[in-house]
């Protein structure tokens, strides 16, 4: 009797800003095949310093990469958060330089709701709160954020994640990770992370890095 072939699993940890990101990735995880294991960790807010504390606590080492998905709007609106964001970036870059598990900082500017709206081919840069409530029919933005079926909603009718990816490639981004994937050895290396605070004047996100990495 021949031995059953062992299937290597791609394991990723995803640190999420709040419920909407968590619900999206949790449903995304359930829809994926057995070769992909996502571990979304809901941060329930707390700012960038909370992200840094939680990342340091997550001691498991059997991940191909860790993704830290944050909203960038706090950088300019909350006192002290720019410094905390820099500390978070510095820690992640240090891990990457040491050759530890790659740490991808994914910054949605201004927030995940912007990335969500870009799933819709009909979205043309309108106010995200207004679009979600008026065009999508949610009674309040809080209901949208708490929707456990947000992934299914954002990938139905005129909405699909590939619309998001098409829209953001080539955008100015707060964070851009330059990385290499070595498929044969199941290895990911982040060579450099570029931080550009000037890009905060423009909406943008580097969340395509998350999709590109987990789908290789």
C-alpha positions in Angstrom: 0.0 0.0 0.0 1.5 3.3 -1.0 2.1 6.0 1.6 -0.3 8.9 1.6 1.4 12.0 0.3 2.0 14.6 3.0 0.5 18.0 2.2 2.4 21.0 3.5 0.2 23.7 5.0 0.8 27.4 4.6 0.3 29.0 8.0 -0.1 32.7 8.5 -1.0 34.8 11.5 -3.1 37.9 10.8 -3.4 40.6 13.5 -6.6 42.5 12.7 -7.7 46.0 13.7 -11.2 45.1 14.6 -14.4 43.1 13.9 -14.8 43.9 10.2 -11.2 42.7 9.3 -11.5 39.7 11.6 -14.9 38.6 10.1 -13.6 39.0 6.6 -10.5 37.0 7.1 -12.2 34.4 9.2 -14.8 33.6 6.5 -12.0 33.8 3.9 -10.1 31.2 5.9 -13.1 28.8 6.0 -13.5 29.1 2.2 -9.9 28.1 1.5 -8.6 24.7 0.9 -6.7 22.5 3.4 -3.3 23.8 2.3 -4.0 27.2 3.8 -4.2 28.0 7.5 -5.0 31.5 8.6 -5.1 32.6 12.2 -6.9 35.9 12.5 -6.3 37.6 15.8 -8.8 40.4 16.7 -7.0 43.3 18.3 -10.3 45.1 19.3 -8.6 48.4 18.8 -6.1 49.8 21.3 -3.8 51.6 18.9 -0.5 50.6 17.4 1.2 50.0 20.7 -1.4 47.3 21.4 -0.4 45.7 18.1 3.2 45.7 19.2 2.4 44.1 22.5 0.3 41.4 21.0 2.8 40.6 18.3 5.5 40.1 20.9 3.2 37.8 22.9 2.4 35.5 19.9 5.2 33.1 20.4 4.3 30.4 17.8 7.0 30.0 15.2 5.3 27.7 12.7 4.1 30.5 10.5 5.3 31.4 7.0 4.5 35.0 7.7 2.7 37.4 10.1 0.5 40.1 8.8 -0.3 43.2 10.8 -3.3 44.9 9.2 -3.9 48.4 10.6 -6.0 51.5 9.9 -3.7 54.5 9.1 -6.2 57.2 10.1 -4.9 57.2 13.7 -1.4 58.4 12.6 -2.5 62.0 12.1 -5.7 62.2 14.2 -4.5 60.7 17.6 -1.7 62.3 19.5 1.3 60.0 19.9 0.2 57.4 17.4 2.7 58.4 14.7 5.5 57.6 17.1 3.8 54.3 18.1 3.4 53.4 14.4 7.1 54.0 13.8 7.9 51.8 16.8 5.7 49.1 15.3 7.4 49.4 11.9 10.9 49.4 13.5 10.1 46.2 15.4 8.8 44.4 12.3 11.8 45.5 10.2 14.1 44.3 12.9 12.5 40.8 12.8 12.8 40.8 9.0 16.5 41.8 9.1 17.2 39.1 11.6 15.7 36.5 9.3 12.9 35.7 11.7 9.3 35.1 10.6 8.5 37.8 8.0 6.3 40.6 9.5 4.2 42.4 6.9 2.7 45.7 8.0 -0.5 46.3 5.9 -1.7 49.8 6.3 -5.2 50.7 5.0 -5.4 54.5 4.6 -7.7 55.7 5.9 -9.2 52.4 7.1 -10.5 49.0 6.1 -13.8 50.4 5.0 -12.0 52.1 2.1 -10.6 48.7 1.1 -14.0 47.2 1.4 -15.6 49.8 -0.8 -13.0 49.1 -3.5 -14.5 45.6 -3.9 -17.4 47.3 -5.7 -16.9 48.1 -9.3 -19.4 51.0 -8.9 -17.4 52.7 -6.2 -15.7 55.9 -7.4 -14.1 57.3 -4.3 -17.2 58.5 -2.5 -17.3 58.9 1.3 -17.1 55.3 2.5 -19.6 55.7 5.4 -22.2 57.2 3.1 -21.6 54.6 0.4 -21.9 51.7 2.8 -25.1 53.1 4.3 -26.8 54.5 1.3 -25.6 52.4 -1.7 -25.2 49.1 0.2 -28.2 49.6 2.4 -26.6 49.1 5.8 -28.6 51.1 8.4 -25.3 52.1 10.2 -21.6 51.7 9.6 -21.4 49.8 12.9 -23.8 47.2 11.5 -21.5 46.7 8.5 -18.4 46.4 10.7 -20.1 43.7 12.9 -21.5 41.7 9.9 -20.1 38.2 10.2 -20.9 37.6 6.5 -18.9 40.6 5.3 -16.7 38.4 3.1 -19.6 36.9 1.3 -21.2 40.3 0.9 -18.1 41.9 -0.5 -17.7 39.1 -3.0 -21.2 39.1 -4.5 -23.0 40.9 -7.3 -20.8 43.8 -8.6 -18.4 43.2 -5.7 -15.3 41.0 -5.7 -11.8 41.3 -4.2 -10.1 41.3 -7.6 -11.7 44.8 -8.1 -9.9 45.9 -5.0 -6.6 44.5 -6.2 -7.0 46.1 -9.7 -7.8 49.5 -8.1 -4.8 49.6 -5.7 -1.9 48.4 -7.7 0.2 51.4 -8.5 -1.3 53.5 -5.8 0.8 55.7 -3.5 1.1 53.7 -0.2 2.1 54.4 3.3 3.9 51.1 3.5 5.4 49.0 0.7 7.1 45.7 1.5 9.7 44.5 -1.0 9.7 40.8 -0.7 10.7 37.5 -2.4 8.8 34.2 -2.3 10.9 31.0 -2.6 8.3 28.5 -3.5 10.5 25.4 -3.5 11.6 25.9 0.1 8.4 27.5 1.3 10.3 30.6 2.3 9.3 34.3 2.3 11.9 37.0 2.7 11.1 40.7 3.1 14.1 42.6 1.8 12.9 46.1 2.7 9.9 48.0 4.0 9.4 51.5 2.6 7.5 54.0 4.8 6.2 57.1 3.1 4.3 59.5 5.4 3.7 61.9 2.5 1.3 59.3 1.0 -1.1 59.9 3.9 -2.5 62.8 1.8 -3.9 60.1 -0.6 -6.2 57.1 0.0 -4.3 53.9 -0.5 -3.5 50.4 0.9 -0.9 47.8 0.4 -3.3 45.0 1.2 -2.6 43.4 -2.2 0.6 42.1 -0.6 -1.6 40.0 1.8 -3.6 38.5 -1.1 -0.5 37.9 -3.3 1.4 36.1 -0.6 -1.3 33.8 0.7 -2.4 32.8 -2.9 1.0 31.8 -4.3 
